[in-house]
Amino acid sequence: MSNKKEFLQELISFLQGKGFVWGPEPEIYGGTAGFYTYAPLGKLLKNKVEEVIRKTFQQQEFFEVECPIVMERKVWEASGHLKGFTDAMISCVKCKSNFRLDQLLENYPETHTFKKPEEYLEFIKKKNIKCPSCGGEFKPDIKKHDLMMKTRVGIDKEAYNRPETATATYLPFLRFTDFFRRQPWFGVFQIGKAFRNEISPRQHIIRMREFTQAESQLFIKEELKNNFEKYKEIENDVLPLWDYKSQKANKKPEKIKIKDALKKGFFKSQAYAWNIAIGYKLFRNIRIPEDKIRIRQHFPDEKAFYADDAWDIEINTRSFGWIEVCGVHDRTDYDLKQHEKFSKTELKAFDEATGKKYVPHVLEIAFGTDRPVFALLDLFYEKKEKEQGKTIFKIPYHLSPIPIAVFPLMKKPELVKKARNVYNLLQKNFLCVYDETGAIGRRYLRAAETGTAFCITIDYETLEKKPETVTIRDRDTEKQVRAKIEELKETLRALINEEKKFEELK
């Protein structure tokens, strides 16, 4: 592929044609940027990704909650969103396109230190930066664009769609302390919709106005942050860390043990380092390749004013290069204190050992599920240049939208009947499809395009020999082996979960 733009166009065509993602929606009305439909295969893939996220959090003792999407104005006043949730925007004189200033200048790290609009405008003029859409000049004016989506509850109560899941998670804090029996630390997470009135979304499902967030919140007594019991589990884990000093010097990320990163002062606490490790593990568990991930430290002036520590996890995509997919933040006690102030309700935990009350700190892992889904589609889509027109979606087996396909070798009554029996047997344990239309080679190709991990073929040997066997075909290698029908469920389960390699089958 000659360039990113061409690859993206090809990828989007694949996603639309094969039933992964449709839009912008509603297509029949011309579409509105930032709104997409997850088509049948895309929704299956997204579900698989979210289940991996759930499992990862649950293994680390986080409990899932689901909070309201719409909340009254006062909540967002307390959180600071009504005053501060804006993006700096600049417009093209010629084509009138609007751009987020930080995205326009993302390849110029020196702008991180700028404070005033005049500094940005002078820099744009000095570097002769033009409109990406038409090459035109920019207006000498930077405006603030409000990202909040306003609505109304009842007759006249002002409310807003949540721009993140985090704020709604803080509000039941007193209920949490009871549920977790006043433990000095506990974790919750939420997967759900959030809304942002983006200036001009341009990166497919990477940047949407309606999207799915997954965020965890670790509530912890401040004194335990550097005496955290779970830290020992991850202190020898190696992470690809890119601190802001290395970024300034144009150095590559450094692979470093977490305990050594703490000694170097990269992280301020054991509990924060543990959250970084969990965030990294999430993306490795959905099989983002190790060489496609880095963890980037925020510049001091880039951090939110309440953040004590802030790093982003980034993935290197073929469509857009490096994209941020996750932020890990130490939010200290800012949020609980803000909501205590505005609600006039004491939001404190009780330490039974000392008999004193305290405000916990909150450590957050914040990301969306749409970006990792896009990253998987981007990284594992493959076009075989030597076989014109042939494409394959080499998604890791356990994430395959439809992991199993069952085919009769030919559309003959005796083969179809047996294939239907095998399909009925397998669909009790797996999501699978049955296909008897067209030549067997064409059916294999259709399955490979949609990411199906293994194809089961019933042929005349199945009918004529005992014990009954079928052919299992591996998507990635295109190799085939015979397997007993009576052992088929367990064999496929082991292959999908990567407990057994295809080459090990006899």
C-alpha positions in Angstrom: 0.0 0.0 0.0 1.5 3.3 -1.1 0.3 5.5 1.7 -1.9 5.7 4.8 -4.8 7.4 3.0 -5.1 4.7 0.4 -4.9 2.0 3.0 -7.6 3.6 5.1 -9.9 3.9 2.1 -9.3 0.2 1.3 -9.9 -0.8 4.9 -13.1 1.2 5.2 -14.4 -0.4 2.0 -13.6 -3.8 3.5 -15.3 -3.0 6.8 -18.5 -1.8 5.0 -18.6 -4.6 2.4 -18.0 -7.4 4.9 -20.4 -6.1 7.6 -18.1 -4.7 10.3 -18.8 -1.0 10.4 -21.4 1.1 8.4 -21.7 4.9 8.3 -21.5 7.7 9.0 -25.1 7.3 9.9 -27.9 7.7 9.0 -26.5 6.9 5.5 -29.9 7.2 3.8 -30.1 10.8 5.0 -26.5 11.7 4.0 -24.9 10.8 7.3 -23.6 12.9 10.2 -19.9 12.7 11.1 -19.1 10.9 14.3 -22.0 8.4 14.3 -21.5 4.8 13.1 -23.3 1.5 13.2 -21.5 -1.6 14.3 -22.7 -4.1 11.7 -23.2 -7.8 12.6 -19.5 -8.8 12.5 -18.3 -5.6 14.0 -20.7 -5.9 16.9 -19.5 -9.5 17.5 -15.9 -8.3 17.5 -16.7 -5.4 19.9 -18.5 -7.8 22.2 -15.4 -10.1 22.3 -13.1 -7.1 23.0 -15.3 -5.9 25.9 -15.5 -9.4 27.4 -11.7 -9.5 27.5 -11.7 -6.1 29.2 -14.3 -7.4 31.7 -12.3 -10.5 32.4 -9.1 -8.6 32.9 -10.6 -6.1 35.3 -12.5 -8.8 37.2 -9.3 -10.9 37.6 -7.8 -7.8 39.4 -10.8 -7.5 41.8 -12.6 -4.7 40.1 -16.4 -4.8 40.1 -18.5 -3.6 37.2 -21.2 -1.0 37.7 -23.6 0.8 35.3 -24.5 4.4 36.0 -26.8 6.9 34.3 -25.9 8.5 31.0 -27.8 11.7 31.6 -27.2 13.9 34.7 -28.3 17.3 35.8 -26.4 20.5 35.3 -25.0 20.7 38.8 -23.1 17.4 38.5 -21.2 18.9 35.5 -20.6 22.2 37.3 -19.0 20.2 40.1 -16.8 18.1 37.8 -15.6 21.2 35.9 -16.9 20.1 32.6 -19.3 23.0 32.1 -16.5 25.5 32.3 -13.5 23.6 31.1 -14.5 20.9 28.7 -13.7 22.7 25.5 -11.3 22.3 22.6 -9.4 25.0 20.9 -10.6 25.4 17.4 -9.2 27.0 14.3 -10.9 27.5 10.9 -9.8 27.6 7.2 -10.5 30.8 5.3 -10.9 29.0 2.0 -13.0 25.8 2.6 -14.4 26.8 6.1 -13.3 23.5 7.6 -12.8 23.5 11.4 -9.9 21.8 13.1 -8.9 20.9 16.7 -5.7 22.9 17.4 -4.0 20.1 19.2 -4.6 17.7 16.4 -3.4 20.1 13.8 -0.2 20.6 15.7 0.3 17.0 17.0 3.6 16.6 15.1 5.1 19.7 16.8 5.8 18.7 20.4 7.4 22.2 21.0 3.9 23.7 21.1 3.1 21.8 24.4 4.6 24.8 26.2 2.4 27.4 24.6 -0.2 29.1 26.8 -1.6 32.0 24.7 -3.5 31.9 21.4 -1.0 34.4 20.0 1.8 31.9 20.4 -0.1 29.2 18.4 -1.0 31.7 15.6 2.6 32.9 15.3 3.9 29.4 15.1 1.3 28.4 12.4 2.4 31.4 10.4 6.1 30.8 11.0 5.9 27.1 9.9 3.5 27.9 7.1 1.0 25.3 8.2 -1.9 25.0 5.8 -5.4 23.5 5.9 -5.1 19.7 5.5 -8.3 19.7 3.5 -7.6 22.3 0.8 -4.2 23.8 1.5 -5.7 27.2 2.4 -4.8 29.7 5.0 -6.2 29.7 8.6 -8.2 32.5 10.1 -6.1 34.5 12.7 -8.5 33.5 15.4 -8.7 30.6 17.9 -12.0 29.8 19.5 -13.2 27.6 22.3 -15.6 24.9 21.2 -17.9 23.3 23.9 -17.9 19.5 23.8 -20.9 19.0 26.1 -24.1 17.7 24.6 -27.0 19.5 26.3 -30.5 17.9 26.8 -33.5 18.4 29.0 -35.1 16.2 31.7 -38.8 16.5 32.2 -40.3 20.0 31.4 -37.4 22.4 32.1 -34.6 20.7 34.0 -31.2 21.3 32.3 -29.1 18.2 31.9 -26.2 16.8 29.8 -25.2 13.6 28.2 -22.1 12.4 30.0 -18.9 13.1 28.2 -17.1 10.3 30.1 -18.2 7.4 32.5 -15.9 8.5 35.3 -17.9 11.3 36.8 -21.0 9.1 37.2 -18.8 6.5 38.9 -17.8 8.8 41.7 -21.3 9.7 42.8 -22.4 6.5 44.5 -19.2 6.6 46.6 -20.9 6.2 49.9 -22.7 3.1 48.6 -19.4 1.7 47.5 -17.9 2.1 51.0 -20.7 0.0 52.4 -20.6 -2.6 49.7 -16.8 -3.1 50.0 -17.1 -3.1 53.9 -15.0 -0.1 54.4 -11.9 -1.6 52.9 -9.0 0.9 52.5 -8.9 0.3 48.7 -11.4 -1.1 46.2 -11.9 -0.9 42.5 -14.9 -0.5 40.2 -15.2 -0.2 36.4 -17.8 0.8 33.9 -18.4 0.1 30.2 -21.0 2.3 28.6 -21.9 5.1 26.2 -20.5 8.6 26.4 -21.0 11.7 24.1 -18.8 14.5 22.9 -19.8 17.2 20.5 -16.5 16.9 18.6 -15.6 19.8 16.3 -15.2 17.8 13.1 -14.6 14.0 13.5 -12.4 12.7 10.7 -10.9 9.4 11.8 -13.7 6.9 11.3 -14.5 5.1 14.7 -11.3 6.5 16.3 -13.1 9.8 17.0 -16.9 9.7 17.4 -19.5 11.9 18.9 -21.2 8.8 20.4 -18.8 6.2 21.6 -18.2 3.5 24.2 -15.9 4.1 27.2 -14.4 1.6 29.6 -13.0 3.2 32.7 -11.8 1.8 36.0 -11.5 3.8 39.3 -9.3 2.5 42.1 -10.3 4.3 45.4 -7.4 4.1 47.8 -6.3 5.6 51.1 -3.4 8.0 50.3 -1.0 6.3 52.7 -1.3 3.0 50.9 -0.3 4.3 47.5 3.3 3.5 48.2 2.6 0.4 50.3 0.2 -1.3 47.9 -0.2 -5.0 48.5 -0.7 -5.9 44.8 2.4 -4.1 43.6 4.6 -7.2 44.2 2.7 -9.0 41.5 3.8 -6.6 38.7 7.1 -5.0 39.9 9.2 -7.2 37.5 6.9 -6.6 34.5 8.6 -4.9 31.6 6.9 -1.9 29.9 7.8 0.2 26.8 8.0 3.6 28.6 8.5 6.9 26.7 9.0 9.6 29.3 8.7 13.3 28.3 12.5 13.9 28.4 13.0 11.1 25.8 10.2 12.6 23.7 12.0 16.0 23.8 15.3 14.4 22.8 13.6 12.3 20.0 14.7 9.1 21.7 12.7 5.9 21.4 10.7 4.3 24.2 12.7 2.3 26.8 11.8 -1.2 27.8 12.1 -1.1 31.6 11.0 -3.1 34.6 8.4 -1.4 36.7 10.5 -1.4 39.8 13.3 0.3 38.0 10.8 2.9 36.5 9.8 3.7 40.1 13.4 4.2 41.1 14.0 6.5 38.2 11.0 8.6 39.3 8.8 7.8 36.2 5.9 6.9 38.5 5.1 8.5 41.9 3.5 5.5 43.6 3.3 1.7 43.6 -0.5 1.8 43.2 -0.2 4.1 40.1 2.4 1.7 38.6 0.1 -1.2 39.2 -2.7 0.6 37.2 -0.3 1.3 34.4 0.5 -2.5 34.3 -3.2 -3.4 34.2 -3.8 -0.9 31.4 -0.9 -2.4 29.4 -2.2 -5.9 30.1 -5.6 -5.1 28.8 -4.2 -4.3 25.3 -1.9 -7.3 25.3 -4.8 -9.5 26.3 -6.6 -8.4 23.1 -3.4 -9.3 21.3 -2.2 -5.9 20.2 1.3 -6.8 19.1 4.0 -5.8 21.6 6.0 -3.8 19.0 2.9 -1.7 18.3 2.4 -0.4 21.8 4.2 2.4 23.7 3.3 4.2 27.0 3.9 7.9 26.7 4.3 10.3 29.7 2.4 13.6 29.6 4.5 16.7 29.6 4.3 18.6 32.9 2.2 21.4 31.3 0.1 18.8 29.5 -1.3 17.2 32.6 -4.7 18.2 34.0 -4.2 20.6 37.0 -5.5 17.9 39.4 -3.4 15.0 38.0 -0.4 13.9 40.0 0.6 11.3 37.4 -0.5 10.9 33.8 0.6 8.5 31.0 -1.1 7.4 27.8 -1.0 4.0 26.1 -0.6 4.4 22.4 -0.9 2.0 19.4 0.8 2.3 16.1 -1.8 1.8 13.4 -1.4 1.6 9.6 -4.1 4.1 9.0 -3.2 6.9 11.4 0.2 6.1 12.8 0.4 6.4 16.6 -3.0 6.9 18.3 -3.8 7.4 22.0 -6.0 4.5 23.2 -5.9 4.8 27.0 -5.0 7.3 29.7 -3.9 6.4 33.2 -4.3 9.2 35.7 -3.7 9.8 39.4 -6.7 12.1 40.1 -5.8 12.4 43.8 -8.8 13.5 45.9 -10.0 16.2 43.5 -13.3 14.6 42.3 -14.7 13.5 45.6 -13.9 16.9 47.2 -15.6 18.7 44.3 -18.8 16.6 44.6 -18.8 16.9 48.3 -18.6 20.7 48.0 -21.4 21.0 45.4 -23.7 18.3 46.8 -23.2 19.4 50.4 -22.9 15.7 51.3 -19.8 14.4 53.1 -18.0 12.0 50.8 -15.4 10.4 53.2 -14.4 6.9 54.1 -14.0 5.6 57.6 -10.8 4.0 58.9 -11.8 1.5 61.5 -8.2 1.1 62.7 -7.8 4.7 63.6 -11.5 5.8 64.0 -10.9 8.7 61.6 -12.5 9.7 58.3 -10.5 10.4 55.2 -11.0 11.3 51.5 -9.5 8.5 49.3 -7.4 9.2 46.2 -8.7 7.9 42.8 -6.5 6.2 40.2 -8.1 5.9 36.8 -7.6 3.8 33.7 -9.7 5.5 31.0 -10.2 4.3 27.5 -12.8 3.6 24.9 -13.6 0.2 23.4 -14.0 1.6 19.8 -10.3 2.4 19.4 -8.9 -1.0 20.3 -11.6 -2.5 17.9 -10.4 -0.3 15.1 -6.8 -1.1 15.9 -7.5 -4.8 15.6 -9.3 -4.3 12.3 -6.4 -2.1 11.1 -3.6 -4.3 12.1 -5.0 -7.8 11.3 -6.6 -7.0 7.9 -4.4 -8.3 5.1 -4.6 -8.1 1.3 -2.6 -10.8 -0.5 -1.0 -8.9 -3.3 0.1 -12.1 -5.1 -3.5 -13.4 -5.1 -5.4 -10.5 -6.7 -8.5 -9.5 -4.8 -7.9 -12.0 -1.9 -8.2 -10.6 1.6 -8.0 -12.1 5.0 -8.8 -10.9 8.5 -6.2 -12.6 10.7 -7.7 -11.6 14.0 -6.5 -13.7 17.0 -8.6 -16.8 17.2 -10.2 -16.1 20.6 -11.5 -12.7 19.2 -12.8 -14.1 15.9 -16.4 -12.7 15.4 -17.5 -16.1 14.2 -14.9 -18.7 15.1 -16.3 -21.8 13.3 -17.8 -22.4 9.9 -19.3 -25.8 8.8 -19.4 -26.8 5.2 -20.5 -29.9 3.3 -17.9 -30.5 0.6 -20.6 -30.4 -2.1 -24.3 -29.8 -2.0 -25.3 -33.4 -2.0 -28.1 -34.6 0.2 -26.1 -37.1 2.2 -23.3 -34.6 2.8 -25.7 -31.8 3.7 -27.5 -33.9 6.2 -24.4 -34.9 8.0 -23.0 -31.3 7.9 -26.2 -30.1 9.4 -25.9 -32.6 12.2 -22.3 -31.4 12.9 -23.4 -27.8 12.8 -26.2 -28.5 15.3 -23.7 -30.2 17.6 -21.2 -27.4 17.5 -23.6 -24.4 17.8 -24.5 -25.5 21.3 -21.0 -24.5 22.4 -19.7 -22.1 19.7 -21.0 -19.2 17.6 -20.7 -20.8 14.1 -22.2 -20.5 10.6 -23.3 -23.1 8.1 -22.6 -22.5 4.3 -23.3 -24.8 1.4 -23.4 -22.2 -1.4 -20.8 -22.1 -4.1 -17.5 -24.0 -4.6 -15.7 -25.1 -1.4 -12.7 -22.8 -2.2 -14.9 -19.8 -2.5 -16.5 -20.6 0.9 -13.0 -20.9 2.5 -12.2 -17.5 1.1 -15.5 -15.9 2.5 -14.7 -17.4 5.9 -11.1 -16.0 5.9 -12.3 -12.5 4.9 -14.6 -12.4 8.0 -12.0 -13.7 10.4 -13.4 -17.2 10.9 -10.7 -19.2 12.6 -11.5 -22.8 11.6 -13.6 -24.3 8.8 -15.1 -27.8 9.3 -15.7 -29.7 6.1 -17.8 -32.9 5.8 -16.8 -35.1 2.9 -17.3 -38.6 1.7 -14.6 -40.0 4.0 -16.8 -38.7 6.9 -19.6 -41.0 5.7 -17.6 -44.0 4.7 -15.1 -44.5 7.5 -15.3 -45.3 11.2 -14.8 -43.5 13.6 -16.4 -40.6 11.8 -14.0 -37.7 11.1 -14.1 -34.3 9.5 -11.5 -31.9 8.1 -10.5 -28.9 10.2 -8.9 -26.1 8.1 -6.8 -23.4 9.8 -7.4 -19.9 8.5 -3.9 -18.6 8.8 -1.8 -21.5 7.4 -4.6 -23.0 5.2 -3.4 -26.4 6.4 -5.9 -29.2 7.0 -6.1 -32.2 9.4 -8.7 -34.8 10.2 -10.4 -34.9 13.6 -12.9 -37.3 15.2 -16.4 -35.8 15.4 -16.7 -37.2 19.0 -13.7 -35.1 20.0 -14.5 -32.1 17.9 -15.9 -29.7 20.6 -12.9 -30.2 22.9 -10.4 -29.9 20.0 -11.9 -26.7 18.7 -12.1 -25.2 22.2 -8.4 -25.9 22.8 -7.5 -24.4 19.4 -9.6 -21.2 19.9 -8.2 -20.6 23.4 -4.7 -21.3 22.1 -4.3 -24.2 24.6 -3.2 -26.3 21.6 -1.5 -25.5 18.4 -2.9 -26.6 15.0 0.4 -28.3 14.2 0.0 -30.6 17.3 -3.2 -32.2 15.8 -2.5 -35.5 14.1 
